[in-house]
């Protein structure tokens, strides 16, 4: 990972010595955060908690400005800004958008890396993912479609939006779908206009973006567990005083744990609430095991390509 560009708070990375200004020249520091979502989304709540905890642990005046509802663009933009040290100092970003800086980053968020949530928890408890990230957030992702998709036969040639990291296109193509990369904020219109038939997301994203209006059939593939590190600009971090750096690292870990708790508890509740309200219908997917078998060789090749084959073997060895 290019640690000159950003700091993953959830990995507990520590950057080099900070540049300290003379006390007389110091002014109240203002940090800018960004979220694609509104106040109700778990990502935004985690960022707000991060701000609160930094203030608590720093104990000195500090200002935070959190830009919500995609005011400063999308997650891929936030990561680029953090790498450049401008506009955005902290945010929650998909590992798929980190592939430009690290081939290994999208691995922790790849489809069918885990058999199920229990397997994910066991892998995390065993610290197998520690070389890539210490702590991550979890939510199962499913496919929202404009028609019922119950098995691989009905999934064949399905035009589905995927994230930008190439591993997503490769894995979805391996199971017979027709994946295409489309900006997150264009997915709704793309389904509505017939450009694609489906997308994939966790419950909070389906609810926030109202994807259920154009894709009311939620195929319960549970193909991935959402992983979203809380990141902080490395360039900004190095310019901060040591006591604030320490507060940021401590707050980041605690805010990440808070976000995981919200996400894991809210995911099923949100799906049930949307189904009860008649907004979507959960469709049982009967071929998940076969789907994973088709993807496994692609994942093995990818792990070898990025030098994570040892980690991949350890993950598969966990029962």
C-alpha positions as CSV (number, residue, x, y, z in Angstrom):
1,X,0.0,0.0,0.0
2,X,1.2,3.5,-0.8
3,X,1.5,4.7,2.8
4,X,2.7,8.1,1.6
5,X,-0.8,8.7,0.2
6,X,-3.1,7.5,2.9
7,X,-3.3,5.9,6.3
8,X,-5.7,3.0,7.0
9,X,-6.8,3.6,10.5
10,X,-8.2,0.1,10.8
11,X,-4.8,-1.4,10.0
12,X,-3.2,0.7,12.7
13,X,-0.4,1.8,10.4
14,X,2.0,4.3,11.8
15,X,3.5,6.9,9.5
16,X,6.8,8.9,9.9
17,X,7.5,11.8,12.2
18,X,5.1,14.8,12.0
19,X,6.1,18.3,11.0
20,X,5.5,20.5,14.1
21,X,4.9,24.2,13.8
22,X,6.0,26.5,16.6
23,X,3.3,27.0,19.2
24,X,2.8,30.6,18.4
25,X,2.1,29.8,14.7
26,X,-0.4,27.0,15.4
27,X,-4.0,27.7,14.7
28,X,-7.0,25.5,15.4
29,X,-6.8,22.5,13.0
30,X,-9.7,21.8,10.7
31,X,-10.0,18.3,9.1
32,X,-12.4,17.5,6.3
33,X,-14.2,14.1,5.9
34,X,-16.4,12.7,3.2
35,X,-19.3,10.3,2.9
36,X,-21.4,9.3,-0.1
37,X,-24.3,8.8,2.2
38,X,-26.7,10.6,4.6
39,X,-26.7,10.8,8.4
40,X,-28.6,7.5,8.6
41,X,-26.0,5.4,6.9
42,X,-23.6,3.3,9.0
43,X,-20.6,4.7,7.2
44,X,-21.6,8.3,8.1
45,X,-22.3,7.3,11.7
46,X,-18.9,5.7,12.0
47,X,-17.2,8.9,10.7
48,X,-19.2,11.0,13.2
49,X,-18.1,8.7,16.0
50,X,-14.5,9.0,14.8
51,X,-14.7,12.8,15.0
52,X,-16.2,12.6,18.5
53,X,-13.5,10.2,19.7
54,X,-10.7,12.3,18.3
55,X,-12.0,15.4,20.1
56,X,-12.2,13.3,23.3
57,X,-8.7,11.9,23.1
58,X,-6.9,15.0,21.7
59,X,-8.4,17.2,24.4
60,X,-7.6,20.4,22.5
61,X,-9.6,22.6,20.1
62,X,-10.1,20.9,16.7
63,X,-12.7,21.4,14.0
64,X,-14.3,18.7,11.7
65,X,-16.2,19.3,8.5
66,X,-18.0,16.2,7.3
67,X,-19.2,16.5,3.7
68,X,-22.1,14.1,3.2
69,X,-24.4,12.9,0.4
70,X,-21.6,12.8,-2.2
71,X,-20.9,16.5,-1.9
72,X,-17.3,15.9,-2.8
73,X,-17.9,13.1,-5.3
74,X,-17.7,9.3,-4.7
75,X,-15.4,7.0,-2.7
76,X,-12.9,6.7,-5.6
77,X,-12.6,10.5,-5.5
78,X,-12.1,10.6,-1.8
79,X,-9.2,8.2,-2.0
80,X,-7.5,10.2,-4.8
81,X,-7.9,13.4,-2.7
82,X,-6.4,11.7,0.4
83,X,-3.5,10.5,-1.7
84,X,-2.9,14.0,-2.9
85,X,-3.4,15.5,0.6
86,X,-6.1,17.9,-0.5
87,X,-9.9,18.4,0.0
88,X,-10.5,15.2,2.0
89,X,-8.5,14.1,5.1
90,X,-10.6,11.1,6.1
91,X,-13.3,8.9,4.8
92,X,-14.5,5.3,4.4
93,X,-13.4,3.8,1.0
94,X,-14.0,0.6,-0.9
95,X,-10.8,-1.4,-1.3
96,X,-11.7,-1.7,-5.0
97,X,-10.7,2.0,-5.4
98,X,-7.3,1.3,-3.8
99,X,-6.1,-1.0,-6.6
100,X,-4.2,1.8,-8.3
101,X,-2.0,2.0,-5.2
102,X,-2.0,-1.6,-4.1
103,X,-2.8,-4.8,-6.0
104,X,-3.5,-6.6,-2.7
105,X,-6.2,-4.1,-1.4
106,X,-9.2,-5.4,-3.4
107,X,-8.4,-9.0,-2.3
108,X,-9.9,-8.5,1.1
109,X,-13.2,-7.4,-0.5
110,X,-13.3,-9.9,-3.4
111,X,-16.4,-12.1,-4.2
112,X,-16.5,-15.5,-2.6
113,X,-13.3,-15.1,-0.7
114,X,-15.3,-16.5,2.3
115,X,-17.7,-19.4,2.3
116,X,-20.1,-17.5,4.7
117,X,-20.1,-15.1,7.6
118,X,-19.1,-17.8,10.1
119,X,-16.0,-18.5,7.9
120,X,-15.3,-14.8,7.7
121,X,-15.4,-14.4,11.5
122,X,-13.1,-17.4,12.0
123,X,-10.6,-16.1,9.5
124,X,-10.6,-12.7,11.2
125,X,-10.2,-14.3,14.6
126,X,-7.2,-16.2,13.3
127,X,-5.5,-12.9,12.1
128,X,-5.0,-14.4,8.6
129,X,-5.9,-11.1,7.0
130,X,-3.6,-9.2,9.3
131,X,-0.9,-8.6,6.6
132,X,-3.6,-6.7,4.6
133,X,-5.8,-5.1,7.3
134,X,-6.3,-5.7,11.0
135,X,-9.9,-4.7,11.2
136,X,-12.7,-4.4,8.6
137,X,-16.4,-3.9,8.5
138,X,-18.8,-6.7,7.5
139,X,-22.1,-6.9,5.6
140,X,-23.3,-9.6,3.2
141,X,-23.8,-8.4,-0.4
142,X,-26.5,-9.7,-2.6
143,X,-27.7,-9.0,-6.2
144,X,-30.7,-6.7,-6.8
145,X,-32.3,-7.5,-10.2
146,X,-35.3,-6.3,-12.2
147,X,-36.5,-10.0,-12.5
148,X,-36.3,-13.0,-10.2
149,X,-32.9,-14.9,-10.4
150,X,-33.0,-18.1,-8.4
151,X,-30.1,-20.2,-9.9
152,X,-27.2,-20.1,-12.3
153,X,-29.3,-20.9,-15.3
154,X,-31.4,-17.7,-14.7
155,X,-28.2,-15.8,-14.0
156,X,-26.6,-16.6,-17.3
157,X,-25.7,-13.5,-19.4
158,X,-27.2,-11.2,-16.7
159,X,-26.0,-7.7,-17.2
160,X,-24.8,-6.6,-13.8
161,X,-22.9,-3.6,-12.5
162,X,-19.7,-4.4,-10.6
163,X,-17.0,-2.4,-8.8
164,X,-14.0,-1.2,-10.7
165,X,-11.4,-3.6,-9.4
166,X,-10.8,-6.2,-12.2
167,X,-11.3,-9.2,-9.9
168,X,-15.0,-8.3,-9.7
169,X,-15.4,-8.5,-13.4
170,X,-13.4,-11.7,-13.6
171,X,-15.4,-13.5,-10.9
172,X,-18.8,-12.5,-12.2
173,X,-17.9,-13.5,-15.7
174,X,-16.7,-16.9,-14.4
175,X,-20.3,-17.7,-13.3
176,X,-21.8,-16.7,-16.6
177,X,-22.9,-13.1,-16.0
178,X,-22.1,-10.1,-18.1
179,X,-20.4,-7.7,-15.7
180,X,-19.9,-4.0,-16.5
181,X,-18.2,-1.2,-14.5
182,X,-20.6,1.7,-14.0
183,X,-20.2,4.6,-11.5
184,X,-22.2,4.0,-8.3
185,X,-24.4,7.0,-8.7
186,X,-25.3,5.9,-12.2
187,X,-26.6,2.4,-11.4
188,X,-30.2,3.4,-10.7
189,X,-30.6,5.1,-14.1
190,X,-28.7,2.3,-15.9
191,X,-31.2,-0.3,-14.7
192,X,-34.1,2.0,-15.3
193,X,-33.0,2.6,-18.9
194,X,-32.2,-1.1,-19.6
195,X,-28.4,-0.6,-19.9
196,X,-28.0,-3.3,-17.2
197,X,-30.4,-5.5,-15.4
198,X,-28.8,-5.7,-12.0
199,X,-26.3,-4.5,-9.4
200,X,-25.0,-5.8,-6.2
201,X,-24.8,-4.2,-2.7
202,X,-25.5,-4.6,1.0
203,X,-28.8,-3.7,2.6
204,X,-27.8,-0.1,3.5
205,X,-26.7,0.7,0.0
206,X,-29.9,-0.7,-1.5
207,X,-32.0,1.3,0.9
208,X,-30.0,4.6,0.6
209,X,-29.9,4.6,-3.2
210,X,-33.4,3.2,-3.5
211,X,-32.2,0.4,-5.8
212,X,-35.3,-1.6,-4.8
213,X,-37.3,0.7,-7.1
214,X,-35.6,-0.5,-10.2
215,X,-34.3,-3.9,-8.9
216,X,-37.0,-5.1,-6.5
217,X,-35.9,-8.8,-6.6
218,X,-33.0,-9.4,-4.2
219,X,-31.2,-12.6,-5.2
220,X,-29.7,-13.9,-2.0
221,X,-26.3,-14.9,-3.4
222,X,-24.4,-13.6,-0.4
223,X,-21.4,-13.5,-2.7
224,X,-19.3,-11.1,-0.7
225,X,-18.9,-9.5,2.7
226,X,-18.5,-5.7,2.4
227,X,-15.2,-4.4,3.7
228,X,-14.7,-0.7,4.1
229,X,-11.6,0.6,5.9
230,X,-11.7,4.0,7.5
231,X,-8.8,5.8,5.9
232,X,-6.9,9.0,6.7
233,X,-4.7,11.0,4.4
234,X,-1.0,10.2,5.0
235,X,0.1,13.6,3.9
236,X,-2.3,15.3,6.3
237,X,-1.3,12.9,9.1
238,X,2.4,13.6,8.8
239,X,1.7,17.3,9.3
240,X,-0.2,16.9,12.6
241,X,1.3,17.0,16.1
242,X,2.1,13.7,17.7
243,X,-0.6,13.8,20.3
244,X,-3.2,14.4,17.6
245,X,-1.7,11.5,15.6
246,X,-2.1,9.2,18.6
247,X,-5.7,10.4,19.1
248,X,-6.5,9.7,15.4
249,X,-5.1,6.2,15.5
250,X,-6.9,5.3,18.7
251,X,-10.2,6.9,17.6
252,X,-10.0,5.2,14.2
253,X,-9.8,1.7,15.7
254,X,-12.8,2.4,18.1
255,X,-14.9,4.0,15.4
256,X,-14.2,1.1,13.1
257,X,-15.4,-1.3,15.8
258,X,-18.5,0.9,16.3
259,X,-19.2,0.8,12.5
260,X,-18.9,-3.0,12.3
261,X,-21.4,-3.3,15.2
262,X,-23.9,-1.1,13.4
263,X,-23.5,-2.8,10.1
264,X,-23.7,-6.4,11.3
265,X,-26.8,-5.7,13.4
266,X,-28.6,-3.5,10.8
267,X,-28.1,-5.5,7.6
268,X,-30.7,-8.2,8.2
269,X,-33.1,-5.8,9.9
270,X,-33.0,-3.4,6.9
271,X,-33.7,-6.2,4.4
272,X,-36.6,-7.5,6.5
273,X,-38.0,-4.0,6.9
274,X,-37.8,-3.3,3.1
275,X,-39.5,-6.6,2.3
276,X,-42.2,-6.1,4.9
277,X,-42.9,-2.6,3.4
278,X,-43.3,-4.2,0.0
279,X,-40.2,-2.5,-1.5
280,X,-38.3,-5.7,-2.4
281,X,-38.6,-9.4,-2.4
282,X,-35.8,-11.7,-1.2
283,X,-35.3,-14.5,-3.7
284,X,-33.6,-17.7,-2.5
285,X,-30.6,-18.5,-4.6
286,X,-30.1,-22.3,-4.8
287,X,-26.7,-22.5,-6.6
288,X,-24.5,-20.6,-4.3
289,X,-22.1,-23.5,-3.6
290,X,-21.7,-24.2,-7.4
291,X,-21.2,-20.4,-7.9
292,X,-18.3,-20.4,-5.5
293,X,-16.7,-23.5,-7.2
294,X,-16.7,-21.6,-10.5
295,X,-15.1,-18.6,-8.9
296,X,-12.5,-20.4,-6.8
297,X,-9.9,-20.9,-9.7
298,X,-10.2,-17.3,-10.6
299,X,-9.6,-16.3,-7.0
300,X,-6.6,-18.7,-6.8
301,X,-5.0,-17.1,-9.9
302,X,-5.7,-13.6,-8.5
303,X,-4.1,-14.4,-5.1
304,X,-1.0,-15.7,-6.9
305,X,-0.8,-12.7,-9.1
306,X,-0.8,-10.3,-6.1
307,X,1.4,-12.4,-3.9
308,X,-1.4,-13.4,-1.5
309,X,-1.5,-17.1,-2.4
310,X,-0.3,-18.1,1.1
311,X,-3.0,-16.1,2.7
312,X,-5.6,-17.5,0.3
313,X,-4.6,-21.1,1.2
314,X,-4.8,-20.3,4.9
315,X,-8.3,-18.8,4.4
316,X,-9.5,-22.0,2.6
317,X,-7.9,-24.2,5.3
318,X,-10.1,-22.6,8.0
319,X,-13.1,-24.9,8.7
